[in-house]
Amino acid sequence: MTAAADIPLWAAIFVAFLLLGGASLALIGAIGFLRLPTFYERIHAPTLATSWGIGGIMLASMIFFSVGSGRLEIHEILIGIFVTATTPVTLMMLARAALYRDRVENDERAPPKQIDDVAARKQGSNGET
């Protein structure tokens, strides 16, 4: 592997662009996490922004080490696959657990049930079709 100063200018600019873009998206997610008022709004900003932010940083790392070593370095893809697979699942589990807790505690800040779902249940219990 060569030193970081030995990579071509085009690669350094591209890597810097991807790093700044990824870091900016991660920062936007962190700010959204701090600024949004409710848990249900707050959960979306870091989930979406950090996934894309990690993608940019991961791609920058792949390009930097591939150009620096002269061979294709793709082991960072495993990190990307792991983050892409676990982030939405974690979001869904956290949101469902919070929604269940809030509805059991009759918290008025919990999102309402869908009207069509409630109407369908009422019709089913009355024997109507």
C-alpha positions, 0 to 999 in steps of 0.5 A: 500500500502506498501513502495517502499523498501518493493517490491520484488527485481525481481519486482524492477529490472523489474520496473527499466528496464522498466523505463530506457527503456521508458526514453531512448526511450523518450530521443531518440525521443527528440534528434531526434526532435532536430537533424533532419533538416526538419519538415517532418523528425522531426515529426517522431522521437518524435511520435514513440519514445515517444509512446513506451517510455510512454508504458514502463513507464506505464507498470513499473507503473502498475507493481510497484503499483500492486506488492506494493498493492497486487492487480491488478492496471490497470487504467494506461491502459487508459493513454496508450489507449489515447496516442496510439490513439491520437499520430498517428492522431496528426502526420497525421494532423500536416503533412497534414497541413504542406504539404498543407501550403508548397505546397500552398506557393510553398516551394521547401522543400515540398515533391513532389507529387507521380509521379503515381498520377500526371501521372494518373491526366494528363491522366484523363484530356486528356481523355486518359485511 
